[in-house]
Amino acid sequence: MKTDDGVRAKNGVVCSLREENNDSFTLILDDVININGKTSESWEHNVVFTWKEIKAKYIENLSESELADIGYNLIIRLLALNTKYKKQ
């Protein structure tokens, strides 16, 4: 894809980082559904996939391994939602 064609998969994941009152953040991954599969349409919340609390003093110093784990979980979830991909 060289330019954005506006077409999206039916399912996606929204990531949010919520600041908590106890000097920490919560990373939240929510499954969302796009009924029409286009960027111009609204994404609707489906279910909370997962969350992780991270202390504020560590948020900017996550290790490469911890960041990779977040990315890995995101990709695996998207594959599970949108394909018939089976891990080999």
matplotlib code that plots the C-alpha trace (Angstrom):
import matplotlib.pyplot as plt

x = [0.0, 1.6, -1.2, -4.0, -7.0, -9.2, -10.1, -9.5, -10.0, -13.3, -11.5, -8.8, -7.2, -7.1, -4.3, -4.6, -2.5, -4.4, -2.7, -3.7, -3.8, -1.3, 1.8, 1.3, -0.2, -2.4, -1.8, -5.2, -5.8, -9.4, -10.8, -12.9, -15.1, -15.5, -18.9, -18.2, -14.4, -13.6, -11.6, -14.5, -16.8, -16.8, -15.0, -17.2, -15.8, -16.2, -14.3, -11.3, -8.5, -5.9, -4.3, -1.1, -0.2, 3.1, 4.7, 5.3, 9.0, 9.4, 7.2, 9.9, 12.5, 10.7, 13.3, 13.6, 12.2, 9.2, 8.4, 8.8, 6.3, 3.7, 4.2, 4.1, 0.9, -0.7, 0.3, -0.8, -4.2, -4.7, -3.9, -6.3, -9.1, -8.7, -7.2, -7.2, -3.5, -2.3, 1.1, 3.4]
y = [0.0, 3.3, 5.6, 5.3, 3.8, 4.3, 0.6, -1.1, -4.5, -5.2, -5.5, -3.5, -2.7, 0.7, 1.4, 4.0, 5.1, 6.3, 8.3, 7.0, 8.8, 6.5, 7.6, 5.0, 4.5, 1.8, 0.7, -0.5, -2.5, -2.6, -4.6, -2.4, -3.2, -1.2, -2.1, -0.7, -1.2, 2.3, 5.0, 7.5, 5.3, 5.0, 2.3, 0.7, -0.7, -4.5, -5.8, -5.0, -7.2, -6.6, -4.0, -3.5, -1.1, 0.6, 2.7, 6.3, 6.2, 3.3, 4.4, 6.2, 3.5, 0.4, -2.1, -3.1, -6.5, -5.0, -2.8, -5.8, -7.7, -5.0, -5.0, -8.8, -9.0, -6.3, -8.1, -11.5, -10.0, -8.4, -11.7, -13.5, -11.0, -10.6, -13.8, -17.5, -17.4, -20.3, -20.0, -22.7]
z = [0.0, -1.1, 0.1, 2.6, 0.8, 3.9, 4.2, 7.6, 9.0, 10.8, 14.2, 15.8, 19.1, 20.8, 23.2, 25.9, 28.8, 31.8, 34.6, 38.0, 41.4, 43.0, 41.0, 38.2, 34.8, 33.4, 29.8, 28.5, 25.3, 24.1, 21.2, 18.9, 15.9, 12.7, 11.3, 7.8, 7.6, 6.7, 8.5, 8.2, 10.3, 14.1, 15.9, 18.6, 21.8, 22.0, 25.1, 27.2, 26.0, 28.7, 30.9, 32.8, 35.7, 35.4, 38.1, 36.9, 37.8, 35.3, 32.4, 30.5, 31.2, 30.0, 28.8, 25.1, 26.1, 27.9, 24.9, 22.6, 24.7, 24.4, 20.6, 20.4, 22.3, 20.1, 16.9, 18.2, 19.2, 15.8, 14.1, 16.3, 15.7, 11.9, 10.4, 10.4, 11.2, 13.4, 15.2, 13.9]

ax = plt.figure().add_subplot(projection="3d")
ax.plot(x, y, z, "-o")
ax.set_aspect("equal")
plt.show()
